Amino acid sequence: MVPEIDQQRFAEAHVAGALVVDVRGSGEYRTGHVPGARSAPLSLLPLKLAELPKDHPVYVICQSGGRSAQATALLRDVGYDAHSVSGGTAAWIDAGRPVATGDEPGTPHVTATTEETR
């Protein structure tokens, strides 16, 4: 069985600076992701392993939990302390937590700041 972390514990880990890997497709990632999450679509995950440190936990998220469970199993098979995020990005958004958009990990996208409107 793949280790899973619930949304509350994940939110606490996220605030503490957890490494988050989003395994959804790039279009899904672009439209809204957990701030700071690295994009590594499931089909490309094996190619991205060298970018992921093995010295601390990796929290894997997708839309609802299916792809993240697959990715978590793959990561654990090659020595990562990986955990699938229960409920995925959908549950994160439904809980009213911050969301970043675009191709970069980013920071929460709430409203335009003074810098953005210049």
Order of alpha helices (4+ residues) and beta strands (2+ residues): beta-alpha-beta-alpha-beta-alpha-beta-alpha-beta-alpha
